[in-house]
Amino acid sequence: MRLKIFLYFIMLFCFGLGSCDYIPFFKTNGVQEGGKIVAKVYDKVLYESEILDLSFQNQAKEDSTAKVRQYINSWLKKNALIYHAEDQLEPEELARIERQVADYRKSLIMFAFEKALTSEKVDTNIANADLISYFKLNKENFKSNDNLIKIRYLVLANTNPELDSLVKAFENLDINSGNVEVLQDAAFKYNATHSFTGQWFKYNDFKEKLKIPTKRSPEKFLMNNTKLTYADSLNTYLVKIDTFSLAGNYMLFEYCKNDVKSIMMNKRQKHFMSNTKENMYNDAVNKNKVEIFD
């Protein structure tokens, strides 16, 4: 309501400010078809209701007043320009633009409709066995262009008071599962970079993130290392290499599982929408709502 009161005086504010000198005076009496008019340029009118719907209506008085004034000024300038642009364009060009706008509106409606319908109607659960089956049948689509590596790792400051015990716990990670909890607590306690469940990296990203001290080719490095312990001037790096896939080879299923699911979901949604559209059209035909004229 506060902003509504502002609007009754906003034009008066503009008339008294140098930045609004270009706004022509016009009279409005009563409530028009679209509500109270607050601005006009040529045959275009701006209604109070359009401004009341804007997101800044609940801001402080000074901010609301300034933004309402700014919005009105911008609206006037833009619509004055559009008026002259429409006047200069050929009718054929305007007709073409109107067709494009109509087509774009239809596309937006269909996009929103399909998104809402598939979200509500299409089951997003896909059994792991189905994902694996699709992956195996389409392995040619899942060749990697990069060297991929899955690792568990922990980066500790060299000044860490528990460094020796934590290094030992990490080395025995595969022997004693209880070490995961110990290491997890320590990682949070010391704000240490880590992953104890396994994280996939592209090889170059892996080298950069963990400052791997090697100049060997990815193939030789990955073929000859399963674990690493090394240090620089600040940190000690602990790494276990769980698995990897070389560039040009098929990706491992666990690496591209989410991609496989996305592909299958997309196919499921497209199939659903294809059937839905066909059913809707047939329904219109059966109800004699479709006509073709000679």
C-alpha positions as CSV (number, residue, x, y, z in Angstrom):
1,M,0.0,0.0,0.0
2,R,2.9,2.3,0.7
3,L,4.2,2.1,-2.8
4,K,0.7,2.7,-4.1
5,I,0.6,6.1,-2.3
6,F,4.0,6.9,-3.9
7,L,2.6,6.3,-7.3
8,Y,0.0,9.0,-6.9
9,F,2.8,11.5,-6.5
10,I,5.6,10.0,-8.7
11,M,4.7,12.0,-11.8
12,L,4.8,15.2,-9.8
13,F,8.2,14.2,-8.5
14,C,9.5,13.7,-12.0
15,F,8.2,17.1,-13.2
16,G,10.2,18.7,-10.5
17,L,13.5,16.9,-11.3
18,G,15.9,17.8,-14.0
19,S,16.5,14.1,-14.9
20,C,12.8,13.8,-15.9
21,D,12.4,17.0,-17.9
22,Y,11.7,15.1,-21.1
23,I,8.5,13.6,-19.8
24,P,5.5,15.3,-21.5
25,F,2.5,16.3,-19.4
26,F,-0.7,14.4,-20.0
27,K,-4.0,14.2,-18.2
28,T,-5.7,11.0,-16.9
29,N,-9.1,11.0,-15.5
30,G,-10.7,8.1,-13.6
31,V,-9.8,4.5,-14.1
32,Q,-9.2,3.2,-17.6
33,E,-9.8,-0.2,-18.9
34,G,-6.4,-1.5,-17.6
35,G,-6.6,0.5,-14.4
36,K,-5.1,3.9,-13.4
37,I,-2.7,5.3,-16.0
38,V,0.6,6.6,-14.6
39,A,2.5,7.3,-17.9
40,K,1.8,7.5,-21.6
41,V,3.9,7.9,-24.8
42,Y,2.0,8.1,-28.2
43,D,-0.6,5.3,-28.0
44,K,1.2,3.2,-25.3
45,V,0.1,3.5,-21.7
46,L,1.7,2.3,-18.5
47,Y,-0.8,1.3,-15.8
48,E,-0.4,1.5,-12.1
49,S,-1.0,-2.2,-11.7
50,E,2.1,-3.0,-13.8
51,I,4.3,-1.1,-11.4
52,L,2.6,-2.5,-8.3
53,D,3.6,-6.0,-9.5
54,L,7.3,-5.2,-9.6
55,S,9.6,-6.7,-7.0
56,F,10.8,-3.5,-5.5
57,Q,7.4,-2.5,-4.1
58,N,8.3,-3.7,-0.6
59,Q,11.6,-1.7,-0.3
60,A,12.2,1.4,1.7
61,K,10.4,4.5,0.8
62,E,13.3,6.3,-0.8
63,D,14.5,3.3,-2.7
64,S,11.0,2.5,-4.0
65,T,10.4,6.1,-5.1
66,A,13.7,6.2,-7.0
67,K,13.2,2.9,-8.7
68,V,9.6,3.7,-9.7
69,R,10.8,6.9,-11.2
70,Q,13.6,5.1,-13.0
71,Y,11.3,2.4,-14.3
72,I,8.8,5.0,-15.6
73,N,11.6,7.0,-17.4
74,S,13.0,3.8,-18.9
75,W,9.5,2.7,-20.0
76,L,8.8,6.0,-21.7
77,K,12.2,6.1,-23.6
78,K,11.8,2.5,-24.7
79,N,8.3,2.8,-26.0
80,A,9.0,6.1,-27.7
81,L,11.8,4.4,-29.6
82,I,9.6,1.4,-30.4
83,Y,7.0,3.7,-31.8
84,H,9.4,5.3,-34.2
85,A,11.0,1.9,-35.1
86,E,7.6,0.4,-36.0
87,D,6.8,3.5,-38.0
88,Q,10.0,3.1,-40.1
89,L,9.8,-0.6,-40.7
90,E,8.0,-2.0,-43.8
91,P,4.6,-3.8,-43.1
92,E,6.1,-7.1,-44.3
93,E,9.0,-6.8,-41.9
94,L,6.6,-6.1,-39.0
95,A,4.4,-9.0,-40.0
96,R,7.5,-11.3,-40.0
97,I,8.4,-10.1,-36.5
98,E,4.9,-10.8,-35.3
99,R,5.1,-14.3,-36.6
100,Q,8.4,-14.8,-34.9
101,V,7.0,-13.5,-31.6
102,A,3.9,-15.8,-32.0
103,D,6.2,-18.8,-32.7
104,Y,8.4,-18.0,-29.8
105,R,5.4,-17.7,-27.5
106,K,4.2,-21.1,-28.6
107,S,7.6,-22.6,-28.0
108,L,7.7,-21.1,-24.4
109,I,4.3,-22.5,-23.7
110,M,5.2,-26.0,-25.0
111,F,8.5,-26.0,-23.1
112,A,6.8,-25.1,-19.8
113,F,4.0,-27.6,-20.5
114,E,6.4,-30.4,-21.3
115,K,8.6,-29.6,-18.3
116,A,5.6,-29.6,-15.9
117,L,4.0,-32.7,-17.4
118,T,7.2,-34.9,-17.5
119,S,8.1,-33.8,-14.0
120,E,4.7,-35.0,-12.7
121,K,4.1,-38.1,-14.9
122,V,7.5,-39.6,-15.9
123,D,9.1,-42.0,-13.4
124,T,12.6,-40.9,-12.6
125,N,13.6,-44.3,-11.1
126,I,15.8,-46.4,-13.3
127,A,17.0,-49.8,-12.0
128,N,20.8,-50.1,-11.9
129,A,20.6,-53.3,-14.0
130,D,18.9,-51.3,-16.8
131,L,21.6,-48.6,-16.6
132,I,24.3,-51.3,-16.9
133,S,22.4,-53.0,-19.8
134,Y,22.1,-49.7,-21.7
135,F,25.8,-48.9,-21.1
136,K,26.9,-52.3,-22.4
137,L,24.8,-52.1,-25.5
138,N,26.0,-48.6,-26.3
139,K,29.7,-48.7,-25.2
140,E,30.9,-47.1,-28.4
141,N,29.2,-43.9,-27.2
142,F,31.2,-44.0,-24.0
143,K,34.8,-43.8,-25.1
144,S,37.0,-41.3,-23.2
145,N,39.0,-38.5,-24.8
146,D,40.8,-38.1,-21.5
147,N,42.8,-40.1,-19.1
148,L,40.5,-40.7,-16.1
149,I,41.5,-41.6,-12.6
150,K,39.5,-42.4,-9.4
151,I,41.4,-41.7,-6.2
152,R,41.1,-41.4,-2.4
153,Y,43.2,-38.8,-0.9
154,L,44.1,-36.6,2.1
155,V,46.2,-33.5,2.2
156,L,47.6,-32.6,5.6
157,A,49.7,-29.6,6.8
158,N,53.2,-30.6,7.7
159,T,52.7,-28.8,11.0
160,N,49.7,-31.1,11.9
161,P,50.3,-32.5,15.4
162,E,48.7,-35.8,14.4
163,L,50.5,-36.2,11.1
164,D,52.3,-39.5,11.7
165,S,49.3,-41.3,13.1
166,L,47.0,-40.0,10.3
167,V,49.5,-41.1,7.6
168,K,49.5,-44.5,9.2
169,A,45.7,-44.6,9.4
170,F,45.4,-43.7,5.7
171,E,48.0,-46.3,4.7
172,N,45.9,-48.9,6.4
173,L,42.6,-47.6,5.0
174,D,41.8,-50.8,3.1
175,I,42.7,-53.1,6.1
176,N,40.8,-51.3,8.9
177,S,37.5,-49.8,7.8
178,G,37.3,-48.0,11.1
179,N,40.0,-45.8,10.0
180,V,37.6,-44.0,7.7
181,E,35.8,-42.5,10.6
182,V,39.0,-41.5,12.3
183,L,40.3,-39.8,9.1
184,Q,36.9,-38.2,8.5
185,D,36.9,-36.6,11.9
186,A,40.5,-35.4,11.5
187,A,39.7,-34.0,8.0
188,F,36.9,-31.8,9.5
189,K,38.9,-31.0,12.5
190,Y,41.9,-29.7,10.5
191,N,39.9,-28.5,7.5
192,A,41.9,-30.9,5.3
193,T,41.2,-31.5,1.6
194,H,40.1,-35.1,1.3
195,S,38.0,-37.8,-0.3
196,F,37.7,-41.2,1.4
197,T,35.0,-42.7,-0.8
198,G,36.7,-42.1,-4.1
199,Q,36.6,-39.2,-6.5
200,W,37.0,-39.1,-10.3
201,F,39.4,-36.7,-12.0
202,K,40.7,-36.1,-15.4
203,Y,44.4,-36.9,-15.2
204,N,45.6,-33.3,-15.7
205,D,43.1,-32.0,-13.1
206,F,44.4,-34.6,-10.7
207,K,48.0,-33.6,-11.2
208,E,47.2,-30.0,-10.7
209,K,45.0,-30.4,-7.7
210,L,47.4,-32.7,-5.8
211,K,50.6,-31.2,-7.2
212,I,51.8,-34.6,-8.4
213,P,55.6,-34.6,-8.7
214,T,56.1,-36.5,-12.0
215,K,57.0,-35.9,-15.6
216,R,56.2,-39.4,-16.7
217,S,53.5,-40.0,-19.3
218,P,50.0,-40.7,-17.9
219,E,50.1,-44.3,-19.1
220,K,53.4,-45.1,-17.4
221,F,52.4,-43.2,-14.2
222,L,49.0,-44.9,-13.9
223,M,50.3,-48.4,-14.8
224,N,53.0,-48.2,-12.1
225,N,51.4,-46.5,-9.1
226,T,48.6,-47.6,-6.8
227,K,49.4,-45.3,-3.9
228,L,51.5,-42.2,-3.3
229,T,52.9,-40.4,-0.3
230,Y,54.9,-37.2,-0.9
231,A,55.4,-33.7,0.6
232,D,56.2,-30.2,-0.4
233,S,57.2,-27.3,1.8
234,L,53.7,-26.9,3.2
235,N,51.7,-30.2,3.0
236,T,51.9,-33.9,3.0
237,Y,49.9,-35.7,0.2
238,L,48.4,-39.1,0.7
239,V,46.8,-40.7,-2.4
240,K,45.4,-44.1,-3.2
241,I,44.6,-44.9,-6.9
242,D,41.6,-47.1,-7.0
243,T,41.1,-47.4,-10.8
244,F,41.7,-45.5,-14.0
245,S,40.8,-45.5,-17.7
246,L,43.2,-44.3,-20.4
247,A,42.2,-42.0,-23.2
248,G,40.7,-43.8,-26.2
249,N,39.4,-46.7,-24.1
250,Y,35.9,-47.3,-22.9
251,M,34.9,-45.4,-19.8
252,L,34.1,-47.4,-16.7
253,F,30.4,-47.6,-15.9
254,E,30.7,-46.0,-12.5
255,Y,32.4,-42.9,-14.1
256,C,29.6,-42.3,-16.6
257,K,26.7,-43.8,-14.6
258,N,25.0,-40.3,-14.2
259,D,25.4,-39.6,-17.9
260,V,23.8,-43.0,-18.8
261,K,20.9,-42.2,-16.5
262,S,20.5,-38.7,-18.1
263,I,20.4,-40.2,-21.5
264,M,17.9,-42.8,-20.6
265,M,15.7,-40.3,-18.8
266,N,15.8,-38.0,-21.8
267,K,14.7,-40.9,-24.1
268,R,11.9,-41.8,-21.6
269,Q,10.6,-38.3,-21.5
270,K,10.7,-37.9,-25.3
271,H,8.8,-41.1,-25.7
272,F,6.2,-40.1,-23.1
273,M,5.7,-36.6,-24.7
274,S,5.5,-38.2,-28.2
275,N,2.7,-40.4,-27.1
276,T,1.0,-37.6,-25.1
277,K,1.0,-35.2,-28.1
278,E,-0.4,-37.9,-30.4
279,N,-3.1,-38.8,-27.9
280,M,-4.1,-35.1,-27.5
281,Y,-4.3,-34.7,-31.2
282,N,-6.4,-37.8,-31.6
283,D,-8.7,-36.6,-28.9
284,A,-9.2,-33.4,-30.8
285,V,-10.0,-35.3,-33.9
286,N,-12.4,-37.6,-32.1
287,K,-14.2,-34.6,-30.7
288,N,-14.5,-33.1,-34.2
289,K,-12.3,-30.1,-33.1
290,V,-10.0,-30.5,-36.1
291,E,-11.1,-29.2,-39.5
292,I,-9.3,-28.7,-42.8
293,F,-10.8,-26.3,-45.3
294,D,-10.4,-26.3,-49.1
